[in-house]
Amino acid sequence: MPQMTIQQALELARAHHRAGQLRDAESIFRQILGASADPLVFNDLGNLLADAQRFDEAISAYRQAIQLQPGYAEAFSQSRDRI
C-alpha cells in the first residue's frame, strides 16, 4: 500500500472523527503532529478531545495551536464553543 501524504492522512483522520471513530482519528492526528507541528492539526485534535469530553487535553491542544500561530482565532473560538 502506498504511503499517504500528510493531507491524505488529515482527511482520513477527519473522516474518522466525523464517523465517531475517535481512537482512530486521534491516532492519526498524533502521527501527523509527530511529522509536522501544524496549528490546524492541533485545532482538529482539540476538537476531537473536546468531543471525547477530555477537556484539559483539548485546551492543551488549542493552546499549542495558538503557541505555534499567535493570534490563531480559530483555536480560541473552537475552545469556547466546545468547552
Summary of the structure (lengths in Angstrom):
residues: 83
radius of gyration: 12.2
end to end distance: 38.7
largest distance: 40.0
contacts: 246
relative contact order: 0.14
helix: 77%
strand: 0%
